[in-house]
Amino acid sequence: MATPLTLKELSKQEEKFTPGHRLCAGCGAPIVAKMVLLATDYPVIAANATGCLEVSTCISDYTAWKIPWMHSAFENAAATISGVETMYRSLKKQGKITDEIKFIAFGGDGGTYDIGFQSLSGAMERGHDMIYICYDNGAYMNTGIQRSSATPFGADTTTCPVGTCNPGKLQKRKDLTKIIASHGVPYVAQCSPSHWGDFMKKVRKCHEIKGPKFLNVIAPCNRGWRTQTDDAIKMAKLAVETCYWPLFEIENGVTKITQRPREKKPLVDFLKPQGRFKHMFAPENEWMLKAAQEAVDEYWARLEKEEACFAPAAAEAPKAE
């Protein structure tokens, strides 16, 4: 029987991701990993792409993981776990393994949107029974805050610095969630640690669906975003409430918004606390704020149309508390 998703019952669970790791204070990534494993009642094996979560949680003979866990290269976490899953199916068919084991790959946006996209796309297309979790902090934070294709429009990074010639990153971020959905996989979703019930329900749902699943989870980085140390959950919540990071799922091609903000806040509420967007509030860059808001509004409107088109009989998403 699955553990009820209540704080009381979850607090009784043994933690499979332990404290004492070397991730920055206030980092969003360990919150994501902890929630995923707390929502997992099955035996589980994980692969981890090189990145913040990997380099800070398994050093020499120290590990924060209480599960079988592998460090893969930057680009091949999906390929690594798909190989393990294939061997498991073979051994199970031979009767050498009887346990129901689940397989998860973790990767940051750099190792998922960019460097690891080939192996991720291949694993999704081949149909491996696995979950890929992308903790998206919007840049290559581990190696020095370089821009990735997940970096939002206007952000100041070390490879698209704000100056007289450039007002930060001028390209829109890649819509990886929809790209993975276009592979025809049974389940993809966007999640946020600020909405832990929605997030953990989606993890549970993934475990009960056969085939490849993909969860894209926002993971605020106070160092790269230039926010206060204790602002991770606050920023994740603002990302949802402004619809910068809408919470939705696409199950067998059907789009459903899983959390609809009670009141859609202006995007500036999400941008203003972040030092990486400070320049956008200069009078000469007012056009950037307008462009960013228009992009968010357009995406949200399209998402609502997709929900209405593909799931006209679906119940409306619950209003946020």
C-alpha positions, 0 to 999 in steps of 0.5 A: 500500500502506498504511503499517503501523501500527507505531511504526517505520514511522509515525515515517518518515512526513512529519507533516501536522500540524506542531509550533510551533502555539499550543495549550496544553502538554499539550493532547490535541487536537493528539495527536488531529489528528496521529494521524488524519493519520498514519493517513491514506495518501490525499490529504485535505482537512479542515474545522475548526470554530472552537475550540481546534484551529482558533484555535491552528493557523492564525493569519494567514499561519501554519498547522500543517496540511500539507494543504488545510484550511478554517476554517469557522464554529463550527456548520458544519464538517460542512456545509462539508466535505459541500459540498466532498465533493459538488463533488469527486464532481461533478468526478470524474464529469466526469473533471476529477479522478481522484485518490481524495481523503478528506474529514475534519471536525474539531470540539470537543464544543461545536461538535459536541454543541451548536452544530454538531449540526444540520449534523452530523446533516444531513451524516450523514443525506444520506450524504456520504462523509466522516469527522467527528472530534470531539475531546471535552474536555468543555466549551467550553475555548477560550472559558472552560471553559463547560459543554457537553452533553458535560460530565460529571455533577458537573464544576465549570465557569464556567457551572455553578460549585460553590457553596452552591446547586449542586454542579457540573453536575447533568445527565448528558452527552449520548451523542452516539456512539449518537445518530449511530449512530441515523442509520443511518450505516455506522460510528461509534466511540469512540477514545482517544489512549492506545490509539493502535493501536485509534484509528488502525485505526478511522481506517483502517477509516473510509477504506475504508468508503463513506458518513458515518463518525463518530469520538468521541475523548476529548481531555483538557484540563489547563486545564479538567480541572485536571490536570498538564500532562503527564497527557493520555495518563494521563487518557485511559487512565484514562477507558478503564480505568474505562469512563468512555470505553469503546472500541467501534464500531458498524458497520452496526448491529452493536456491538463492544467493541474494547478490554475493560479487563483490570481495570475500575478504579473511577471515582474513579481517573479523577475524583480527579486532576481538580480539576473534581471535587474537591468530589465527595470532600467527605463531603456529596457522597458521593452524587455519586460513587455516582451517577457510578459507577452511571451508568458501570456501567449504561452498560458493562453495556448496552454488553456486552448490545448486543454480545452481542445484535447480534454473538453470534458476534463474537470477544471484544475483546482485553485491554488490555496 
